[in-house]
């Protein structure tokens, strides 16, 4: 598979990891993305391409709930921490004792009603560690900080309102002395925001909205976007019909990266509301794009919109991997972002210039990016319409890739992408806004994409913007990836296989059948015994696995916003679960 348009004007050098993230491997895994650059790469190599075939189970642990488990297990010193789906119980496991028994647990007791406004399962994407505290979000919009040794509450901060349709599912990022968090709820017409909390106290330091006047979006004199389309006064209002920005979506529920040298925080914004784009003419700033913000003040420094006037629910919240390259003979600080729209972007992270945008998976919704203007060239033949079915639109609303985080290996220069192969039919309908209720206005029927498989695991060569190798999978690959210095990449599948493949060739080296499908994020770390371990949660669910986790009727293809139509056979191959698996060599 090769990109058919918008390949490179010239190849970049082999990327390197910025010095702030390229630190000596200490064997810990203290945040879901491993480091501030979001590489999800481990320097451990005891487990390698030659011996990974011998991996065996070291321990298991049930998290006590059978909804979708998307959390990353993290390891700090001699403790492992993992958060369950609702009710978001935090477990601490003692790695110094046989079987890694539970040392303590913390139950935040979130509001039961929060489950009713979670659009796509009651998942949680995991905790992070800093300053002696385990920090994570609860579904009912509370960020909590727990003493990592004792399990006692240090602080908690309420940030949103479930009555407005807001929830919180993302993993926080600790940047300097601040905790960066954001809200979920784009399908319920929330107004998206990001917030910074004081790491010591939990006090709100700043909040930046996605939509609205410049003062709310924190756009001021230091805001200098690269493209003219992102310049102008109060674009968060004027690119919307009157007052629609107030329920315009743009939630911040995905991944956050941070460059401590530039002191810039990077995060994506979600879809505009409603899905029915005919009701919201305009570019709908600042949804379906990426912000770079000053850590201290929250001021926007630049913004780029991946999908102006998003037609397909192509949220821009996927991970931004921070790398350094030489481009056209000059060193550039870049971020690499695989978007739902089927393109992998390389963007100068200092100013928001798109250097390249290559195709990593089949799409017929766009013809790539005009690199002079930065504008996505939409395919008018595939635009959804009211009261008319538009067929065979690719990719579907979950995109060529949803939230499932990729991993980058500096040894190969490849970005390893867990993703989808889904198309859909869609008919739009008029919808009114009622606070705290679904705000979609679309009938969707998803189906397998070209080839008939519904997922893939792909190695993307960042250097030349091409697909190095590709592994088709029966179902969407809905969990994360981790690459290691042992030349191995780990990922899981929704039918319950945890796999290790060769990072250079994609050859399958090992697999293990878990009790439930995997949508979690694998991590690898060194135990107190000095040996390397690999951990992952099973527990199928999330948007893709809602048919199992939510017990949905397979005959109702419209359920789960049309995802059930593509997943009717999933209950035949897996059941709900929620077990942590830890693997080691003999």
Secondary structure per residue as TSV (DSSP state, phi and psi in degrees):
chain	resnum	aa	ss	phi	psi
A	1	X	-	360.0	123.2
A	2	X	-	-123.4	151.0
A	3	X	-	-63.1	138.4
A	4	X	-	-98.8	-11.5
A	5	X	S	-158.4	163.6
A	6	X	S	53.6	40.4
A	7	X	-	-73.9	-174.4
A	8	X	-	-72.4	145.8
A	9	X	S	-68.3	-34.7
A	10	X	S	-159.3	153.8
A	11	X	-	-69.7	149.9
A	12	X	-	-81.6	165.3
A	13	X	-	-69.8	166.7
A	14	X	-	-60.8	125.0
A	15	X	-	-65.0	151.4
A	16	X	E	-122.8	157.3
A	17	X	E	-83.7	133.6
A	18	X	-	-54.8	149.9
A	19	X	T	-57.9	-32.0
A	20	X	T	-69.3	-18.9
A	21	X	T	-107.6	-14.3
A	22	X	-	-92.1	67.5
A	23	X	-	-102.3	158.2
A	24	X	-	-55.2	138.1
A	25	X	-	-68.8	119.6
A	26	X	-	-102.0	1.1
A	27	X	S	85.4	-7.4
A	28	X	-	-90.6	166.4
A	29	X	B	-139.3	90.7
A	30	X	-	-96.5	-6.5
A	31	X	B	-147.5	154.1
A	32	X	T	-53.6	-38.8
A	33	X	T	-87.5	4.9
A	34	X	S	76.1	-43.5
A	35	X	S	-151.5	175.9
A	36	X	T	-66.9	-22.6
A	37	X	T	-85.5	-4.2
A	38	X	-	63.0	39.5
A	39	X	-	-81.1	-24.9
A	40	X	-	50.9	44.7
A	41	X	E	-120.0	136.4
A	42	X	E	-112.2	136.2
A	43	X	-	-81.8	1.6
A	44	X	-	-72.4	143.5
A	45	X	-	-140.0	11.5
A	46	X	S	-60.9	-42.9
A	47	X	S	-86.5	120.7
A	48	X	-	-137.7	-179.4
A	49	X	T	-63.6	-19.9
A	50	X	T	-87.0	-32.3
A	51	X	T	-113.1	-2.9
A	52	X	G	-60.8	-23.2
A	53	X	G	-61.7	-16.9
A	54	X	G	-95.8	3.9
A	55	X	-	-55.0	142.6
A	56	X	E	-141.4	162.9
A	57	X	E	-70.8	128.0
A	58	X	E	-95.8	-34.9
A	59	X	E	-166.9	163.8
A	60	X	E	-136.5	157.8
A	61	X	E	-154.3	127.4
A	62	X	E	-84.7	133.5
A	63	X	-	-90.7	1.9
A	64	X	S	81.0	10.1
A	65	X	-	-144.7	145.9
A	66	X	-	-108.2	16.4
A	67	X	S	-82.8	178.3
A	68	X	-	-60.1	134.8
A	69	X	-	-112.0	103.8
A	70	X	-	-108.7	5.2
A	71	X	-	-70.5	152.5
A	72	X	B	-98.0	126.5
A	73	X	-	-69.5	133.4
A	74	X	E	-116.0	154.2
A	75	X	E	-129.9	126.7
A	76	X	E	-128.5	114.0
A	77	X	T	60.8	-121.8
A	78	X	T	-104.0	23.7
A	79	X	E	-127.3	143.3
A	80	X	E	-113.1	137.2
A	81	X	E	-125.0	138.9
A	82	X	E	-148.1	145.2
A	83	X	E	-111.8	136.1
A	84	X	-	-84.2	165.2
A	85	X	S	-62.2	177.7
A	86	X	T	-43.5	129.4
A	87	X	T	-92.8	27.7
A	88	X	T	60.8	47.6
A	89	X	-	-77.4	132.5
A	90	X	E	-96.0	125.4
A	91	X	E	-111.8	138.8
A	92	X	E	-115.2	123.0
A	93	X	E	-110.7	138.8
A	94	X	E	-89.9	110.9
A	95	X	T	-81.1	-3.4
A	96	X	T	-87.7	-9.9
A	97	X	S	-114.1	152.2
A	98	X	T	-57.1	134.3
A	99	X	T	80.8	-4.9
A	100	X	-	54.0	62.7
A	101	X	-	-71.0	161.2
A	102	X	E	-69.2	130.5
A	103	X	E	-93.7	-40.4
A	104	X	E	-162.1	167.2
A	105	X	E	-139.4	153.0
A	106	X	E	-125.6	123.9
A	107	X	-	-108.3	111.6
A	108	X	-	-76.8	-7.7
A	109	X	-	50.6	58.2
A	110	X	-	-67.3	159.7
A	111	X	-	-61.5	127.9
A	112	X	G	-57.6	-34.7
A	113	X	G	-65.0	-17.2
A	114	X	G	-60.7	-28.9
A	115	X	G	-62.4	-28.4
A	116	X	G	-75.9	-14.1
A	117	X	G	-115.4	9.6
A	118	X	-	-82.7	115.1
A	119	X	T	-65.0	-35.1
A	120	X	T	-137.9	53.6
A	121	X	-	85.3	159.7
A	122	X	S	-96.9	52.8
A	123	X	-	-82.9	171.5
A	124	X	-	-143.5	135.7
A	125	X	-	-95.7	9.9
A	126	X	-	114.3	168.3
A	127	X	-	-96.4	171.8
A	128	X	E	-138.7	161.3
A	129	X	E	-120.3	139.5
A	130	X	E	-168.0	145.8
A	131	X	T	54.9	38.9
A	132	X	T	75.8	10.1
A	133	X	E	-125.7	144.7
A	134	X	E	-97.9	123.4
A	135	X	E	-120.1	132.4
A	136	X	E	-156.6	170.3
A	137	X	E	-105.6	148.1
A	138	X	E	-106.3	158.3
A	139	X	T	-60.4	-27.9
A	140	X	T	-91.3	27.4
A	141	X	T	74.4	36.5
A	142	X	E	-121.3	132.0
A	143	X	E	-97.0	129.7
A	144	X	E	-120.6	147.3
A	145	X	E	-122.5	124.1
A	146	X	E	-118.1	135.3
A	147	X	E	-59.2	122.2
A	148	X	T	-67.4	-23.6
A	149	X	T	-90.8	-38.4
A	150	X	T	-105.2	-20.9
A	151	X	-	80.9	14.9
A	152	X	-	-93.9	151.1
A	153	X	E	-71.2	128.9
A	154	X	E	-95.7	-49.1
A	155	X	E	-156.3	160.4
A	156	X	E	-144.9	144.0
A	157	X	E	-133.9	121.1
A	158	X	E	-82.5	130.2
A	159	X	-	-124.2	-20.5
A	160	X	-	-141.9	-176.1
A	161	X	-	-133.9	115.7
A	162	X	G	-64.5	-23.9
A	163	X	G	-67.7	-19.7
A	164	X	G	-91.7	-1.1
A	165	X	T	93.3	5.5
A	166	X	-	-81.0	139.6
A	167	X	B	-138.5	174.2
A	168	X	-	-134.3	122.6
A	169	X	-	-126.5	-13.4
A	170	X	S	-77.1	160.8
A	171	X	-	-86.7	130.9
A	172	X	-	-64.9	157.6
A	173	X	E	-120.7	129.9
A	174	X	E	-92.1	118.6
A	175	X	E	-122.1	113.2
A	176	X	T	59.9	-126.0
A	177	X	T	-101.2	22.9
A	178	X	E	-128.0	150.8
A	179	X	E	-109.2	120.9
A	180	X	E	-99.1	125.9
A	181	X	E	-137.9	167.8
A	182	X	E	-156.0	174.5
A	183	X	-	-104.7	164.3
A	184	X	B	-115.2	164.6
A	185	X	-	129.4	22.0
A	186	X	G	-58.7	-28.6
A	187	X	G	-81.0	-1.3
A	188	X	G	-118.2	15.4
A	189	X	T	69.3	33.3
A	190	X	-	-73.7	168.4
A	191	X	B	-104.3	115.4
A	192	X	-	-68.4	150.9
A	193	X	E	-154.8	156.5
A	194	X	E	-117.4	153.8
A	195	X	E	-140.5	150.7
A	196	X	E	-115.5	129.8
A	197	X	E	-112.6	149.1
A	198	X	E	-70.4	126.7
A	199	X	T	-61.1	-36.2
A	200	X	T	-74.0	-41.2
A	201	X	T	-115.2	-18.3
A	202	X	-	82.2	0.5
A	203	X	-	-65.1	139.8
A	204	X	E	-68.7	122.8
A	205	X	E	-94.6	-46.9
A	206	X	E	-154.5	157.5
A	207	X	E	-134.9	133.4
A	208	X	E	-122.6	121.3
A	209	X	E	-82.5	155.4
A	210	X	S	-81.0	-36.8
A	211	X	S	-119.3	162.5
A	212	X	S	113.5	-173.5
A	213	X	S	-65.6	160.9
A	214	X	H	-54.3	-37.6
A	215	X	H	-61.4	-38.3
A	216	X	H	-73.3	-35.3
A	217	X	H	-82.5	-5.0
A	218	X	T	60.2	49.5
A	219	X	-	-105.0	122.4
A	220	X	-	-141.7	-154.6
A	221	X	T	-67.0	-19.8
A	222	X	T	-88.2	-1.9
A	223	X	-	-79.0	114.5
A	224	X	-	-137.1	77.7
A	225	X	-	-67.8	155.6
A	226	X	S	-75.8	-34.4
A	227	X	S	-104.6	145.1
A	228	X	G	-61.2	-31.1
A	229	X	G	-66.0	-17.0
A	230	X	G	-102.6	9.8
A	231	X	-	-106.5	149.4
A	232	X	S	135.6	163.1
A	233	X	T	-86.0	133.7
A	234	X	T	53.0	43.2
A	235	X	H	-63.0	-24.0
A	236	X	H	-69.8	-5.8
A	237	X	H	-115.5	-48.2
A	238	X	H	-73.5	-16.8
A	239	X	T	-93.4	16.8
A	240	X	S	-127.8	154.9
A	241	X	S	-61.7	158.8
A	242	X	T	-49.1	124.5
A	243	X	T	68.9	-3.0
A	244	X	G	-70.3	-19.6
A	245	X	G	-63.5	-19.3
A	246	X	G	-69.0	-23.1
A	247	X	G	-128.5	40.6
A	248	X	-	-87.0	3.1
A	249	X	B	78.6	-138.2
A	250	X	-	70.1	33.2
A	251	X	-	-64.0	160.1
A	252	X	-	-118.4	78.5
A	253	X	-	-113.0	6.8
A	254	X	S	-106.2	-136.6
A	255	X	-	-99.6	148.5
A	256	X	E	-122.6	136.6
A	257	X	E	-122.1	163.2
A	258	X	E	-146.9	131.9
A	259	X	E	-105.8	105.2
A	260	X	T	-71.0	-17.9
A	261	X	T	-76.7	-41.9
A	262	X	T	-85.3	-14.9
A	263	X	T	58.1	40.3
A	264	X	E	-117.4	135.3
A	265	X	E	-98.9	136.3
A	266	X	E	-120.1	130.6
A	267	X	E	-154.3	155.3
A	268	X	E	-97.8	159.4
A	269	X	-	-114.0	153.4
A	270	X	-	-89.7	-171.0
A	271	X	-	-62.0	152.5
A	272	X	B	-77.0	157.9
A	273	X	S	-111.5	143.8
A	274	X	-	-85.0	178.9
A	275	X	S	-60.1	-34.0
A	276	X	-	-65.3	97.6
A	277	X	G	-70.2	-20.7
A	278	X	G	-67.3	-19.0
A	279	X	G	-85.5	-7.2
A	280	X	S	-135.6	64.0
A	281	X	-	-56.7	145.3
A	282	X	S	119.3	173.5
A	283	X	-	-76.4	-17.0
A	284	X	-	57.3	54.1
A	285	X	T	-67.4	145.2
A	286	X	T	-117.5	55.6
A	287	X	S	-90.4	166.0
A	288	X	S	49.6	45.0
A	289	X	E	-151.3	-162.2
A	290	X	E	-133.5	136.0
A	291	X	E	-106.0	142.7
A	292	X	E	-111.6	123.1
A	293	X	E	-127.0	147.1
A	294	X	E	-66.6	127.4
A	295	X	T	-61.5	-41.7
A	296	X	T	-71.6	-39.2
A	297	X	T	-111.3	-18.0
A	298	X	-	80.8	-0.4
A	299	X	-	-61.0	136.1
A	300	X	E	-71.9	131.5
A	301	X	E	-100.6	-38.1
A	302	X	E	-158.5	162.7
A	303	X	E	-142.3	145.5
A	304	X	E	-137.4	135.5
A	305	X	E	-102.8	112.6
A	306	X	S	-65.1	-43.8
A	307	X	S	-131.5	82.5
A	308	X	T	-58.4	137.8
A	309	X	T	49.4	53.4
A	310	X	-	-44.1	126.5
A	311	X	S	-97.1	-17.9
A	312	X	S	-129.4	15.4
A	313	X	-	65.8	37.9
A	314	X	-	-92.2	74.6
A	315	X	-	-52.1	149.1
A	316	X	-	-100.7	25.5
A	317	X	-	-85.9	-1.2
A	318	X	S	-62.4	165.7
A	319	X	-	-62.1	152.0
A	320	X	-	-119.9	107.2
A	321	X	E	-90.0	121.0
A	322	X	E	-88.9	122.7
A	323	X	E	-138.0	166.5
A	324	X	E	-118.9	136.5
A	325	X	E	-140.1	166.4
A	326	X	E	-104.0	123.5
A	327	X	E	-127.8	122.0
A	328	X	T	50.7	41.6
A	329	X	T	82.9	0.3
A	330	X	E	-123.4	141.8
A	331	X	E	-68.7	133.9
A	332	X	E	-131.2	138.4
A	333	X	E	-89.0	119.0
A	334	X	E	-125.1	166.4
A	335	X	E	-125.6	144.4
A	336	X	E	-113.9	125.0
A	337	X	E	-132.0	111.7
A	338	X	E	-84.8	115.2
A	339	X	-	-97.0	164.0
A	340	X	T	-60.8	-28.2
A	341	X	T	-75.5	4.5
A	342	X	S	95.8	2.6
A	343	X	E	-113.6	142.7
A	344	X	E	-99.4	118.3
A	345	X	E	-94.8	138.2
A	346	X	E	-112.4	116.9
A	347	X	E	-123.5	136.3
A	348	X	E	-66.7	115.8
A	349	X	T	-78.7	-5.5
A	350	X	T	-83.4	-26.8
A	351	X	T	-140.4	-7.3
A	352	X	-	88.0	12.1
A	353	X	-	-75.6	131.0
A	354	X	E	-81.5	115.6
A	355	X	E	-85.0	-34.5
A	356	X	E	-159.7	159.3
A	357	X	E	-151.0	98.8
A	358	X	E	-105.1	157.4
A	359	X	E	-86.5	122.5
A	360	X	S	-104.5	-10.3
A	361	X	S	-157.7	154.8
A	362	X	-	-55.2	131.1
A	363	X	-	-144.8	140.8
A	364	X	S	-121.2	11.6
A	365	X	S	-89.2	-15.2
A	366	X	E	-149.1	163.0
A	367	X	E	-113.1	32.6
A	368	X	E	87.0	-168.6
A	369	X	E	-109.7	133.7
A	370	X	E	-75.7	107.5
A	371	X	T	-69.1	-16.5
A	372	X	T	-77.1	-39.3
A	373	X	T	-103.0	-17.4
A	374	X	T	78.7	4.9
A	375	X	E	-88.7	135.3
A	376	X	E	-71.3	130.2
A	377	X	E	-90.9	101.2
A	378	X	E	-74.4	150.6
A	379	X	-	-93.2	104.8
A	380	X	G	-62.6	-22.5
A	381	X	G	-69.4	-17.6
A	382	X	G	-111.0	15.7
A	383	X	-	-77.1	129.3
A	384	X	-	-66.1	153.1
A	385	X	B	-135.5	155.9
A	386	X	B	-72.3	133.0
A	387	X	T	59.8	23.7
A	388	X	B	-143.8	133.5
A	389	X	-	-83.7	124.1
A	390	X	E	-99.9	125.2
A	391	X	E	-106.7	154.8
A	392	X	E	55.7	50.8
A	393	X	E	-87.5	129.5
A	394	X	E	-133.8	130.2
A	395	X	S	-83.8	167.2
A	396	X	-	-73.7	177.2
A	397	X	T	-52.2	-36.4
A	398	X	T	-67.9	-7.5
A	399	X	-	81.2	173.4
A	400	X	S	-63.5	-24.3
A	401	X	S	-150.6	130.5
A	402	X	-	-95.7	-147.8
A	403	X	S	-63.6	-21.5
A	404	X	-	-54.3	113.8
A	405	X	-	-77.8	138.4
A	406	X	-	-83.9	173.8
A	407	X	E	-133.2	145.4
A	408	X	E	-118.0	132.9
A	409	X	E	-108.8	120.9
A	410	X	T	-69.1	-16.7
A	411	X	T	-72.2	-40.1
A	412	X	T	-99.3	-25.2
A	413	X	T	77.0	15.1
A	414	X	E	-101.1	144.8
A	415	X	E	-102.6	125.4
A	416	X	E	-98.7	115.9
A	417	X	E	-109.4	112.7
A	418	X	E	-81.6	127.3
A	419	X	E	-155.6	-171.5
A	420	X	E	-112.2	162.6
A	421	X	-	-137.4	78.8
A	422	X	E	-132.5	140.7
A	423	X	E	-121.6	177.0
A	424	X	E	-160.1	161.6
A	425	X	E	-108.6	146.6
A	426	X	E	-147.9	141.1
A	427	X	E	-130.3	128.9
A	428	X	E	-87.2	156.0
A	429	X	-	-145.5	156.8
A	430	X	-	-68.6	141.4
A	431	X	-	-140.8	141.7
A	432	X	-	-103.4	155.5
A	433	X	-	-91.7	124.3
A	434	X	-	-128.4	121.5
A	435	X	T	-51.4	129.8
A	436	X	T	80.1	11.0
A	437	X	S	-123.4	163.2
A	438	X	-	-56.8	138.7
A	439	X	-	-135.4	77.9
A	440	X	-	-120.9	-63.1
A	441	X	-	72.7	42.2
A	442	X	E	-154.8	141.2
A	443	X	E	-106.6	123.4
A	444	X	E	-124.7	140.7
A	445	X	E	-132.9	106.5
A	446	X	E	-89.1	156.5
A	447	X	E	-157.7	165.1
A	448	X	E	-61.1	148.7
A	449	X	-	-85.6	-167.0
A	450	X	T	-54.1	133.4
A	451	X	T	97.0	-17.5
A	452	X	S	88.2	-18.8
A	453	X	-	-80.3	159.5
A	454	X	-	-110.6	0.2
A	455	X	E	-150.5	173.0
A	456	X	E	-160.4	156.7
A	457	X	E	-124.9	117.3
A	458	X	E	-125.0	138.7
A	459	X	E	-98.3	120.5
A	460	X	E	-104.6	123.4
A	461	X	E	-80.9	104.6
A	462	X	T	-64.6	-30.3
A	463	X	T	-62.1	-49.2
A	464	X	T	-114.9	5.0
A	465	X	T	66.7	49.2
A	466	X	E	-136.5	163.7
A	467	X	E	-83.8	121.1
A	468	X	E	-80.2	-44.1
A	469	X	E	-159.8	162.7
A	470	X	E	-145.8	134.1
A	471	X	E	-116.4	108.8
A	472	X	E	-66.8	142.6
A	473	X	E	-128.3	149.0
A	474	X	S	-59.9	-44.1
A	475	X	S	-114.3	163.8
A	476	X	-	-52.3	140.6
A	477	X	-	-89.5	101.1
A	478	X	-	-104.3	2.0
A	479	X	S	-109.9	-171.8
A	480	X	-	-93.1	179.7
A	481	X	E	-129.4	154.2
A	482	X	E	-140.2	131.7
A	483	X	E	-108.0	153.1
A	484	X	E	-133.6	164.4
A	485	X	T	-69.7	-11.0
A	486	X	T	-82.1	10.8
A	487	X	S	66.0	34.5
A	488	X	E	-126.6	143.6
A	489	X	E	-122.5	132.9
A	490	X	E	-109.2	141.8
A	491	X	E	-159.6	163.8
A	492	X	E	-120.4	163.3
A	493	X	-	-120.9	159.8
A	494	X	T	-72.5	-14.6
A	495	X	T	-94.6	10.7
A	496	X	S	96.9	22.5
A	497	X	E	-103.5	128.1
A	498	X	E	-100.0	123.5
A	499	X	E	-122.1	150.6
A	500	X	E	-122.2	128.7
A	501	X	E	-127.0	157.0
A	502	X	E	-68.7	127.1
A	503	X	T	-68.0	-22.9
A	504	X	T	-87.8	-38.1
A	505	X	T	-112.4	-19.7
A	506	X	-	83.9	2.2
A	507	X	-	-62.8	133.3
A	508	X	E	-70.6	129.1
A	509	X	E	-109.4	-26.5
A	510	X	E	-168.4	150.5
A	511	X	E	-153.6	153.7
A	512	X	E	-137.5	135.5
A	513	X	E	-88.9	115.3
A	514	X	-	-89.1	171.2
A	515	X	S	-72.4	-25.0
A	516	X	B	-138.8	166.6
A	517	X	-	-62.2	153.5
A	518	X	-	-107.3	125.4
A	519	X	-	-129.7	13.7
A	520	X	S	-87.9	179.8
A	521	X	B	-110.5	114.6
A	522	X	-	-69.5	151.5
A	523	X	E	-138.6	158.8
A	524	X	E	-137.2	144.7
A	525	X	E	-160.4	168.6
A	526	X	E	-104.2	127.6
A	527	X	-	-80.1	172.2
A	528	X	T	-59.3	-20.1
A	529	X	T	-82.5	0.4
A	530	X	S	86.6	2.2
A	531	X	-	-106.0	156.1
A	532	X	E	-84.1	139.6
A	533	X	E	-127.2	160.4
A	534	X	E	-128.7	136.3
A	535	X	E	-132.0	149.4
A	536	X	E	-159.8	148.1
A	537	X	E	-94.5	135.6
A	538	X	-	-95.8	176.5
A	539	X	-	128.7	83.8
A	540	X	-	-67.5	147.7
A	541	X	-	164.0	-138.8
A	542	X	T	67.4	-172.2
A	543	X	T	-60.5	-46.3
A	544	X	T	-65.5	-36.1
A	545	X	T	-103.7	19.0
A	546	X	H	-60.4	-28.4
A	547	X	H	-60.3	-32.5
A	548	X	H	-89.0	-54.5
A	549	X	H	-63.1	-34.4
A	550	X	T	-97.4	0.7
A	551	X	T	59.3	40.7
A	552	X	-	-78.0	154.5
A	553	X	-	-74.3	117.9
A	554	X	T	-64.2	-16.9
A	555	X	T	-79.4	-13.6
A	556	X	-	-98.5	86.1
A	557	X	T	-63.8	-20.5
A	558	X	T	-78.7	-12.6
A	559	X	T	-64.3	156.0
A	560	X	G	54.6	45.0
A	561	X	G	54.2	37.6
A	562	X	G	90.8	-1.3
A	563	X	T	-73.7	-29.3
A	564	X	G	-59.0	-33.8
A	565	X	G	-57.8	-30.5
A	566	X	G	-93.1	-6.4
A	567	X	-	-126.6	24.2
A	568	X	T	-60.2	-28.7
A	569	X	T	-89.8	-4.5
A	570	X	G	-59.1	-41.8
A	571	X	G	-63.6	-13.2
A	572	X	G	-81.0	-14.9
A	573	X	T	-121.3	-9.8
A	574	X	-	-155.1	159.1
A	575	X	B	-123.1	172.6
A	576	X	-	-65.8	156.6
A	577	X	-	-161.5	-157.7
A	578	X	-	162.7	65.6
A	579	X	E	-127.7	133.6
A	580	X	E	-85.2	128.0
A	581	X	E	-110.9	135.1
A	582	X	E	-122.2	130.2
A	583	X	E	-117.4	152.6
A	584	X	E	-151.2	167.8
A	585	X	-	-79.2	156.0
A	586	X	-	-59.0	360.0
